[in-house]
Amino acid sequence: MTRNKGITNSILDLVGETPLIKLHKITENLPGSYYAKFEAFNPGQSAKDRIALHIINNAEKKGILKNGATIVETTSGNTGFSLAMISIVRGYKCILAVSDKSSRDKIDLLKSMGAEVHICPANVPPEDPRSYYEVAKAIHKKTKNSVYINQYFNELNTEAHYKTTGPEIWQQTAGKITHLVAASGTGGTISGTGRYLKEQNPNVKVLGVDAIGSVLKKYHETKELDLSEVSPYKIEGLGKNLIPTATDFDVIDIYEKVSDKDAALEARNIVKTEGMFPGYTSGAVMKATKQYATQNMFTEDSMVVLIFPDHGSRYMNKIYSDIWMQENGFL
């Protein structure tokens, strides 16, 4: 795929067709070849541009979104930024319920994009009226002419990646991909991309990445929601304390959990070895890939694609701050 280098009608025309970049130094001791699908090349600097645009386009086609409407969403930051960006271009108001775990950079970005931001405690149960899920629902209920995006339980989240990310990776690897490693939060990215790739070749392995403190890995293995697994953690956009219906667990072969510290240090390692500047979750994906390699998941013939979901500029006051890293005992 070659991106059109000419004039575009709006910034939204630049969503998708992100590059696949070969990794060198950081994977030199691992068997096989490794490639990063670098989603920071989207105009909103994250993979969430894909789902935000797909869901809004769909709502407009169905007549659900009308002029002057308000878009409401629950977000750890990236989806919110994408929705705020699209709202500016399309003429909507944007109200976001954001977890207080989200970096200060993300929250400042959302406000800069004109979104109304409600900051909610991260470490409360999903059904708690203070949780960002319930706050967003309440805002939607009392706001006339509003649409709740509801990415965690919206099948269009998964469909967006099925229609774009999956086909892009298949074409970019000329159908030679053997493994996909992707973070699992809402589950849209890993499920949609993985579903497309498995339809092309059922032998492609889809390897999930979960956070320590999240319920997804155990749910995948047992089909039981074990709330004793839940504990506070700092990685954003990864793992969950509930089961999102946007996640197709049948598509995912296995999960690996990653710690806050390992993910943060690995993100910094990507910068120093590859010159990319990825976000916190990209560090988790890279660390999980190394953990999978120690389990003999890959051979010299493996072609492994890692999805790096967003850009490191969203974490300047977090993982790229020596002060924050020291305060959390990571340095």
N, C-alpha and C positions, 0 to 999 in steps of 0.2 A: 504493500500500500504506500502510495506517495501522497503526502498532504499537499493540497492546493496551496501554492505559494503566492497566488494572486490576491485580489481584494475579496474580503468576506463581507457579507451583509451585516453581521453582528458577531460579537465575541462568542455567542452560542454555537456558531458554525464550526468552532474549533474543538468542540467536545468529541473525544474519541480519537482513534487512530494514533494512540500513544506508541512510543518506540519500545522495541525489545533490545536490551543492551547486554552484551556478553560480560559476565563477571570474570575477573582474572585472578588478582592476588588473593582476594578473600576466600576463594574456593580452590586455591592451587593444590591443597592437600586432600581434596575430596575426589572420588572417582566420578567420571562423567563430565559433561559440560553444563554450565549454569547460566541462565539468562534472567535479567530483571525486566519485568513489564512495569515501566516507570510511569505510574499514573499521575505524577506531579506535572506532566506535560499537558494535562488538561488545563483549560483557562482558569478554573477555580482551584487548580493545583491538587486535585484529588480525584479518586475513582467515583466519588459521590456525584460529580457532575453528570455522569451517565444516567444514574437512576432519577435524579431530580428532573432532568430534562425529559426523560421518557415518561415519567408519571405526570408531569405538567402537560406535556403534549397530548397525552391520552385524555386527561381531564378536559382539556380545551376541545378536543374532537367530540367528546360526548356532551359538551355543553354544560359540564359541571362547574367549570371555572369561567366566570364572566367578568367583564370589565369592572375594575374597582374592587375585585374580590380580595379576601385576605387568606394567605397561606399560613397554616399553623403546623408546626412540627416539633417532635422530640428529637434531640440531636446531641452528640458529643462534640459537635462543632463543624465537621466537614460538610455534612448534608445541609446544615444550616447555611453555611457560606454559599453553597451551590444554589440553594433556594433563594437566598437574598440576591445573588447575582442575577438569576433569571427573573426575579420579581421586578428588579430595576428595569430590565430590558422590556419586559412584557407589561409593566404597569400595574403590579399587584402590591399590596401591603404584606409584610412578612413578620410573623410573631413566632418566636422560638423559645421552647423550654429546654434549658441547657444544664447538664450535670456540672456540679461545682468541681468535679474532677478534671474538667476541661481546662486546658492551659489558658493562662491570662491572655496570651497572644491570640488564641482562637476567639475568646470573648470580645476582645478589643476589635478584632477583624469584623465580627458580626455587627457590632455597633457602628463601625465605620461604614458598613454596607447599608446602613439605614434600617436594620432589623430591630424590632422591639425584643429585648432579651430578658427572660425570666430565669434566674439562676436557682437551681434546685439541689438539695442534698443528694449525693450519690449513694451513700451508705444507708439507704432505707429500703424496705421491701417495695416491689413494683406497685402493689395495691395501696400503699400509703398515700394519702392525699397530697403529701409534699413531694412525692416522686415526680420526675420529669414526665413520665407517662401520664399520670393523673392530672398534672398541671396543664399539659397540652390539651387533654380531653376537655377539661373544664373551660379553658379559653375558647376552644372550638364551639362548645355548647352555648356559650354566652355571646359569641361574636357572629352577628348576622353576615350572610353571604361569605362564609368561610369554608375552606376545604382543609381537612386534616390529612396530611400525607401518610402518616402511620407506617413508616418504612419497615418496622419490625414484623408487621403482619400484612404486608402488601405484596401480592404475588408479582406486581409489576417491577418491584425491586429486583427480583430474580430474573425476570424476563428481559430487563435492560441488559444484563450481562450475557444472557443467553444469545441475544441478538447482536451484541457488539464485541465484548471482550473475548468471548469464546472464539468466534470466527476470526478475529484479528490474530489471536495467538496461533490458531490452526494454520492460517495463511503465512504468518511470519516464520513459523518453524517448518513450513512445507510439509505439515502433517507428521513430523518426526518427533514431536513432544512425547515423552514417556511418563513424566511426572509433573503435576501442578502442585505447588505449595502456596497456600493462601490463608490469610487470617479469617477467622470466623467470629463475626459480631452479630449483625442482623442476619448474616448468612447469605445475603443476596449475591455477593461477588463470587464466593466459592461455589455456591449451588448452581447459579446460572452458567458460569464459565465451565464448571466441571461437567454439568449435564450436556452441554454442547460438545465438549471434547470427547466424552464417553460415547456419544452417539456416532461420532466419526470413527472412533477406535475404542472399543470396550476395554482394551488392555491399559489405557491411560490410568495411572494411579492418581487419585485426588487426596492430597495430604493436608489435613486441617491443622491450624494453629490456634490454641486456646491459652487463656491466662490462668495462672495459679490463683484460685479464688473464684473461678467461674464454674458453672454447672454443665457446660456443653459436652466436654469429653466423656464424663460419666454417663450423661443422658444418651449419648451416641452408643455407648457400650451396653447399657442396661435398659434403655427406654424408660427409665425412672428419673424423676426430678428429685435430686437429693439436695435439699437446702442446707444440709450440714457442710456441703462443699463451699458454700458462699462465704467469702471473707473479703475485706477491702483490698483493692490493688490499684496501681497507679496508671497502668497502660490504658490509653483511650481507644475506643473503637474496636476493642477486642474482648471476646468473652461476654457472658451475660449471667444475670441472676434470675432469668426466666427463659422459656423456650420460644424463640421467634418462629412463627409459621413460615417466614421467608426462607428458613433453612430447610433444605432437602437433605436430611441425614442419610438417605439411601444412596446419594451421589458420592458422599464422602467415605473414603476407605478407612481412614484412621485419623486420630487426633494426637497431637503432642502438646504438652503444656510448657510454657516458658515463664520465667520469673521477671518481675519488674526490673531488677538489676541487670540481668543478662540481656534483656531486650534493649535497655538504655545503652549499655556498653557496646553492644553489637551494632546499634545505629551509628554510634561514633566511629566504630571500626570501619563501617562501610565508607564513611566520609574519608577516612585516612588512607584507605586502600584503593578505592575506586573513583574518588573524586565526585561521587554523587552526594546529594544532601537530602537524605530521606527522613521520614518521620519516625515516631516511636514504634508504631506497629510494624514498619519495615524491618526494624531491628529484631523484633520478635520473630518475623518470618525467616530472617537470615539465621537466627539462633536455632530455630526449630529445624531448619534444613540441615544444620551441622549435627543436631541431635539425631535426626533421621539417618544421617550418614553413618553414625556410630552403631546404628542398628542394622547395618548392611542393607539398607533400603535401595541403594544405588550401585550400579556397576559402571565399568568404563564406557559402556554403550549408552548410558542414560543421558537423555536430554531433559534437563529439569528447568521449568519456568517458575520463577518466584514473582508473585504480585507484590510490588511495593506501592502501598495505597496512597501515600501523600508526601508532602514536602516538609523538610526540616524547619523551615522558617516559622512553622506553627508551634514550635517547641523551644524557642530561644530562651524563654524563662523557665524551662523545664529541663529536658535531657541535655540541652546544649549550654546550660548554665552550670559552671563549676560549683557555684554556691548551692544551687538546688541539689546537685549530685552529692555534694558533701553532706548537706543537711539530711539526706536520705540514706547516708551510709554507703553510697554507690561508688565513691572515689576514696 
